[in-house]
Amino acid sequence: MTKRDKAAGGVPDGGPSQPDEEAQVIVVGAGPAGSAAAVHLARAGVDVLLLEKSDFPREKVCGDGLTPRSVNQLVRMGVDISAPGWMRNKGMRWVCEGNQVELDWPRLGSLPDFGLTRTRHDFDDLLAAHARTAGARLRTGVKVTAPLTDRAGNITGVAASRGPGGEPAHYRAPLVVAADGASARTALALGLERDASRPVGVAARRYYRSEARTNDPYLELWADLRCPRTGLDLPGYGWVFPLGDGRVNVGLGTLPQQRRRRPVDLREALEHWLARLPADWGLREENADSPLRSAPLPMGLNRRPQYRRGLLLVGDSAGMVSPWSGEGIAQALEAGEVGAEIIALALARPAGPRREHALEQYPAEIQRRWGRYYRLGNLAGDLLFSRYGFRPILHPRVMASPPLLRALARLLTAVTDEPAHDRIDAILHTLLRLVPAPRR
């Protein structure tokens, strides 16, 4: 490998040897972001190869809650959300300091007025199968180990190991979509480092059998949680999400705390919180239906640029988890669609500067959609959520004001219309326009 190759990142392509498979686009990872990209690419007539290291179905740590933004993307993909396995919800129930308020999802012109829940165990399987039906070539048990590059450092495909024996394989394409989650191995191999100033949260969840809560029409969130050892506010919130199959998804999501504080023990914090909940909910050890599992939440668009030398980043690999709420699926699905549309238009141009100019529109579009919203959320996380959790914004006076609560809910979940549907939308759009545009 030459010094130039090392600086470019990736593994030099071995040349004209026969690859295992070729495509116009390779998508690495068949989670929500990767499957969404593959669906939209295949529908646009692009020859797409979808590589997934695991076999389906598989576990993923998640709250399993889908806001109307996520539901909208599923509908756009053509997923049948009326089939068995989906649990609809009317909105959110916020609980803080003995007060609770139920907030229905708003009726907007561009988004559904309901949310959904479904476990990631079969949600990802369903989306990957949907991508295959759309025309993508799905290959499971294929672990991508590095991007392949030419002498100029441009993507030419990926190197991988496949099957139980880890047989080496090469897959070639001039464009690769990195949807390989928080590890972001493909992006890192090409030199796309995470912005260390942006937070990486942590989520922990566990399933419980609970007939009392499994059919609750609201997603329940608790803001007044404390760290058992310090008595300080937890820098995040807890949730109880109904699944409609006799179980609930119970978990905690936290941001990094100030350095002077001790790290949060999520298991201890969860047990401390569950002890406060009514006994008839059944959220006790004897009703647990899974071990406690945790995962990182890369937030705030913490990896830039989202396109470089033939590699597009979508979902967690680009740090697209919302710094406001910890939600990541809506952004992953939306980024998959945006990336697919831009790739399809780029491939209509000849390889070279004109195609590159088209592909450079991807990070520009991501910034247009989310840049200011995430920048404001990052600031809120630094100054408020990481220090005091969500308790201050759910002050009793706020909880007693329906207009304030509705505006807050729309801000935290990004459930708004463009152009503005009502006064709340108009206020939020004006607020975001006042935020300086972040650098790309």
C-alpha positions in Angstrom: 0.0 0.0 0.0 1.4 3.4 -1.0 1.5 6.4 1.3 -1.2 7.9 -0.9 -3.4 4.9 -0.4 -3.0 5.0 3.4 -3.9 8.7 3.5 -7.0 8.0 1.4 -8.3 5.3 3.7 -9.8 1.9 2.7 -8.2 -1.1 1.2 -6.7 -0.8 -2.3 -8.8 -2.7 -4.9 -7.0 -5.7 -6.2 -7.7 -4.8 -9.8 -9.5 -6.7 -12.5 -10.0 -10.0 -10.6 -13.6 -11.3 -10.7 -15.6 -10.0 -7.8 -18.1 -12.2 -6.0 -20.9 -9.8 -7.1 -21.2 -6.4 -8.7 -23.9 -3.7 -8.5 -24.5 -0.1 -9.1 -24.8 0.6 -5.4 -23.9 -1.5 -2.3 -25.7 -0.8 1.0 -23.9 -2.0 4.1 -26.4 -2.9 6.8 -30.0 -3.9 6.6 -31.4 -1.9 9.6 -34.1 0.7 9.0 -31.7 3.1 7.2 -30.1 0.6 4.9 -33.4 -1.2 4.0 -35.1 2.1 3.3 -32.3 3.1 1.0 -32.4 -0.2 -0.7 -36.2 0.0 -1.2 -36.1 3.4 -2.8 -33.0 2.6 -4.9 -34.6 -0.6 -6.3 -37.8 1.2 -7.1 -35.8 3.8 -9.0 -34.4 1.0 -11.2 -31.0 0.9 -9.6 -29.2 -2.4 -9.2 -28.6 -2.5 -5.5 -26.9 -5.1 -3.3 -27.9 -5.1 0.4 -25.3 -6.7 2.8 -26.2 -7.6 6.4 -23.7 -9.3 8.8 -26.4 -11.0 10.8 -29.2 -13.4 10.0 -32.8 -12.4 10.5 -34.7 -12.2 12.7 -32.2 -10.5 15.2 -32.3 -8.4 18.3 -31.7 -4.7 18.4 -31.8 -2.4 21.4 -34.5 0.2 20.9 -37.6 1.6 22.5 -39.7 0.1 19.6 -41.8 3.3 19.4 -42.5 4.9 16.0 -43.6 8.5 15.8 -45.8 9.8 13.0 -42.7 10.8 11.1 -41.6 7.1 11.1 -45.1 6.0 10.1 -45.1 8.4 7.2 -41.9 6.9 5.9 -43.2 3.4 6.2 -46.3 4.4 4.2 -44.0 6.0 1.6 -42.1 2.7 1.4 -45.3 0.7 0.8 -45.1 -1.2 4.1 -48.5 -2.7 5.1 -49.0 -1.2 8.6 -52.5 -2.8 8.8 -51.0 -6.3 9.0 -50.7 -8.2 12.3 -47.9 -7.2 14.6 -48.3 -3.4 14.6 -49.7 -1.7 17.7 -51.1 1.8 17.1 -50.9 4.6 19.6 -52.8 7.9 20.0 -49.9 10.0 21.4 -47.7 10.4 24.4 -48.3 10.4 28.2 -45.8 12.5 30.1 -45.3 11.9 33.8 -43.4 14.2 36.1 -43.5 14.8 39.8 -46.9 13.2 40.3 -48.5 15.0 37.3 -49.4 13.4 34.1 -50.7 14.7 30.8 -51.9 12.8 27.7 -51.0 14.5 24.4 -52.6 13.2 21.2 -50.5 13.3 18.0 -51.5 16.4 16.0 -53.7 16.2 12.9 -51.4 17.6 10.3 -51.7 17.7 6.5 -48.4 15.8 5.8 -48.1 13.3 8.6 -50.4 10.6 10.1 -52.1 11.3 13.4 -51.0 8.1 15.0 -47.8 6.3 16.0 -46.9 2.6 16.1 -44.9 0.1 18.1 -43.3 -3.1 16.9 -40.2 -4.9 18.2 -37.0 -4.5 16.3 -36.7 -8.3 16.4 -39.1 -8.6 13.4 -39.3 -4.9 12.3 -35.9 -5.0 10.7 -36.6 -8.5 9.2 -39.8 -7.1 7.7 -38.0 -4.1 6.2 -35.2 -6.2 4.7 -37.8 -8.6 3.2 -39.6 -5.5 1.8 -36.3 -4.4 0.2 -35.8 -7.8 -1.4 -39.4 -7.7 -2.7 -38.7 -4.3 -4.3 -35.8 -5.8 -6.2 -32.7 -5.4 -3.9 -30.4 -8.4 -3.7 -30.2 -9.2 0.0 -27.2 -11.1 1.4 -27.2 -12.0 5.0 -24.2 -13.4 7.0 -21.9 -11.0 5.1 -19.7 -8.9 7.4 -18.2 -6.0 5.6 -14.6 -5.5 6.8 -13.4 -2.5 4.8 -14.2 -0.3 1.8 -12.2 -1.0 -1.4 -10.7 2.1 -3.1 -8.8 2.9 -6.2 -5.4 4.7 -6.2 -7.2 8.1 -5.9 -9.0 6.9 -2.8 -12.4 6.6 -4.4 -14.8 3.8 -3.5 -14.8 0.8 -5.8 -16.7 -1.7 -3.5 -16.2 -3.5 -0.2 -14.2 -6.3 1.3 -16.1 -8.8 3.5 -16.2 -12.1 5.2 -19.2 -14.4 4.8 -20.7 -17.5 6.2 -19.8 -19.3 9.5 -16.2 -19.9 8.3 -15.5 -16.2 7.4 -14.8 -16.8 3.8 -13.2 -13.7 2.2 -15.3 -11.9 -0.4 -15.2 -8.8 -2.6 -18.2 -6.9 -3.8 -17.8 -4.1 -6.3 -19.8 -0.9 -6.9 -18.9 2.7 -7.6 -21.2 3.9 -4.7 -21.6 2.5 -1.2 -24.2 3.5 1.4 -22.9 3.0 4.9 -25.8 2.0 7.1 -23.8 -0.1 9.6 -25.0 1.5 12.8 -23.2 3.2 15.7 -20.0 1.3 15.0 -19.6 3.2 11.7 -16.8 0.8 10.7 -17.1 1.7 7.0 -17.0 5.4 7.6 -14.1 5.1 10.0 -12.1 3.1 7.5 -12.5 6.0 5.0 -11.3 8.5 7.6 -14.7 9.9 8.7 -14.2 10.4 12.4 -16.9 11.3 14.9 -17.1 14.8 16.2 -16.1 14.3 19.9 -17.9 17.4 20.9 -21.2 15.9 20.1 -22.9 13.6 22.6 -23.3 9.8 22.5 -26.2 8.8 24.6 -27.0 5.3 26.0 -30.3 3.4 25.9 -31.1 0.4 27.9 -34.3 -1.7 27.5 -36.0 -4.8 28.8 -39.3 -6.5 27.9 -41.8 -7.4 30.5 -45.1 -9.3 30.4 -47.8 -6.9 31.4 -51.5 -7.5 30.6 -52.3 -4.2 32.5 -50.2 -2.1 30.1 -49.7 -4.0 26.8 -52.7 -2.3 25.1 -52.2 1.2 26.5 -53.1 3.7 23.7 -50.3 6.0 24.7 -46.5 5.9 24.8 -45.6 6.7 28.4 -42.5 8.8 29.3 -41.3 9.6 32.8 -39.1 12.7 33.3 -38.6 12.8 37.0 -36.0 10.0 37.4 -33.0 10.2 39.7 -29.7 8.4 39.9 -30.0 6.2 43.0 -26.5 6.8 44.4 -26.2 10.5 44.0 -29.9 11.6 44.1 -29.3 13.8 41.1 -31.7 14.0 38.2 -31.1 11.4 35.6 -30.0 13.1 32.4 -32.7 11.5 30.3 -36.1 9.8 30.7 -37.7 6.5 31.2 -40.4 4.9 29.0 -43.1 2.2 29.0 -44.2 1.4 25.5 -47.1 -1.0 24.8 -46.6 -3.8 22.2 -50.1 -5.2 22.1 -48.8 -8.8 22.4 -48.9 -9.1 26.2 -45.6 -7.3 26.7 -44.3 -3.8 27.1 -40.9 -2.3 26.3 -39.4 -0.6 29.4 -36.2 1.4 29.3 -34.1 4.4 30.0 -32.3 6.8 27.6 -29.6 9.0 29.0 -27.1 11.6 27.8 -23.5 11.9 29.1 -23.4 13.8 32.4 -21.1 16.6 33.4 -17.6 15.2 34.0 -17.7 16.0 37.7 -20.5 13.5 38.1 -20.2 9.7 38.4 -21.4 7.7 35.4 -25.0 6.5 35.5 -25.5 2.8 36.4 -28.5 2.1 34.1 -29.4 -1.2 35.7 -29.5 0.4 39.1 -31.4 3.4 37.8 -34.0 1.2 36.1 -34.6 -1.0 39.2 -34.9 2.2 41.3 -37.6 3.5 38.9 -39.5 0.3 38.5 -39.9 0.1 42.3 -42.0 3.3 42.1 -44.4 1.9 39.5 -47.7 0.3 40.5 -47.4 -3.4 41.4 -50.4 -4.3 39.2 -48.4 -3.3 36.1 -46.3 -6.4 36.7 -43.0 -4.8 35.9 -41.1 -7.1 38.2 -38.3 -9.6 37.8 -40.6 -12.6 37.6 -42.3 -11.1 34.6 -39.2 -10.1 32.7 -39.2 -11.5 29.1 -35.6 -10.6 28.2 -32.3 -9.6 29.7 -31.5 -6.0 30.1 -29.6 -4.8 27.0 -28.0 -1.5 26.2 -26.6 0.3 23.1 -25.1 3.7 22.2 -27.0 6.5 20.7 -24.8 8.6 18.3 -26.5 12.0 18.3 -26.5 15.4 16.7 -25.2 14.7 13.2 -21.8 13.9 14.8 -20.1 12.5 11.7 -19.3 14.9 8.8 -19.4 15.1 5.8 -22.2 12.6 5.1 -20.7 12.0 1.7 -17.1 11.5 0.6 -15.5 9.8 -2.4 -18.4 7.4 -3.2 -19.5 6.8 0.4 -22.9 8.1 1.8 -23.7 7.8 5.5 -27.2 7.2 6.7 -28.7 6.6 10.1 -26.6 5.9 13.1 -23.4 5.8 11.1 -23.8 9.5 10.5 -25.0 10.2 14.1 -28.5 11.0 13.1 -30.2 10.2 16.4 -32.2 13.3 17.6 -30.5 15.2 20.4 -34.0 16.3 21.5 -35.6 12.9 22.1 -33.2 10.1 21.3 -35.3 9.0 18.4 -33.4 7.6 15.4 -35.7 5.5 13.3 -37.6 8.3 11.6 -34.3 10.0 10.7 -32.8 6.7 9.4 -35.8 6.0 7.2 -35.9 9.6 5.9 -32.2 9.7 5.2 -32.4 6.4 3.3 -35.0 7.9 1.0 -33.1 11.2 0.5 -29.9 9.3 -0.2 -31.6 7.0 -2.7 -33.2 9.8 -4.6 -29.9 11.7 -4.9 -28.0 8.6 -5.9 -30.5 7.7 -8.6 -30.2 11.2 -10.1 -26.4 11.1 -9.9 -26.3 7.8 -11.7 -28.1 9.3 -14.6 -25.0 11.4 -15.1 -21.7 10.1 -16.5 -19.0 9.2 -13.9 -16.8 12.2 -13.1 -17.3 15.8 -11.9 -20.9 16.1 -12.9 -21.9 13.0 -10.9 -19.8 14.1 -7.9 -21.6 17.5 -8.0 -24.9 15.7 -7.8 -23.8 13.5 -4.9 -22.5 16.5 -3.0 -26.1 17.6 -2.7 -26.7 14.8 -0.1 -25.0 16.5 2.9 -26.5 19.8 1.7 -30.0 18.4 1.8 -29.4 16.7 5.2 -28.3 20.1 6.6 -31.2 21.8 5.1 -33.7 19.4 6.7 -32.1 19.0 10.1 -29.0 21.2 10.6 -30.6 24.0 12.6 -32.9 21.7 14.5 -30.0 19.5 15.6 -27.8 22.5 16.4 -30.5 23.9 18.7 -31.0 20.4 20.2 -27.2 20.0 20.8 -27.2 23.3 22.7 -30.3 22.2 24.7 -28.5 18.9 25.5 -25.3 20.6 26.6 -26.9 23.3 28.8 -30.0 21.5 30.1 -30.7 17.8 29.4 -27.2 16.5 30.3 -27.3 18.4 33.6 -30.9 18.3 34.8 -32.7 15.8 32.6 -36.2 16.6 31.3 -37.6 17.6 34.7 -37.2 21.4 34.2 -39.1 21.6 31.0 -42.0 19.7 32.5 -42.4 22.1 35.4 -45.9 22.0 36.9 -46.8 25.3 35.3 -45.8 23.9 31.9 -47.8 20.7 32.6 -50.8 22.8 33.4 -50.7 24.7 30.0 -52.0 22.6 27.1 -50.7 25.1 24.4 -47.2 25.0 25.9 -47.2 21.3 26.1 -48.4 20.8 22.6 -45.6 23.1 21.3 -43.0 21.3 23.4 -44.2 17.9 22.2 -44.0 19.1 18.5 -40.5 20.5 19.1 -39.1 17.3 20.8 -40.5 14.9 18.2 -40.2 17.1 15.1 -43.8 16.4 14.3 -44.6 19.5 12.3 -45.9 20.6 8.9 -43.9 22.5 6.2 -45.4 24.9 5.3 -46.9 25.7 8.7 -50.2 24.1 9.4 -51.0 26.2 12.5 -49.6 28.7 14.9 -47.4 26.2 16.7 -45.8 25.2 13.4 -45.3 28.8 12.6 -43.6 29.6 15.9 -41.3 26.5 15.7 -40.3 27.3 12.1 -39.5 30.9 13.1 -37.5 29.7 16.1 -35.4 27.4 13.9 -34.8 30.2 11.3 -33.2 32.2 14.0 -30.6 29.5 14.7 -27.3 30.1 12.7 -26.8 27.5 10.0 -24.2 24.9 11.0 -21.1 24.2 9.0 -21.3 21.2 6.6 
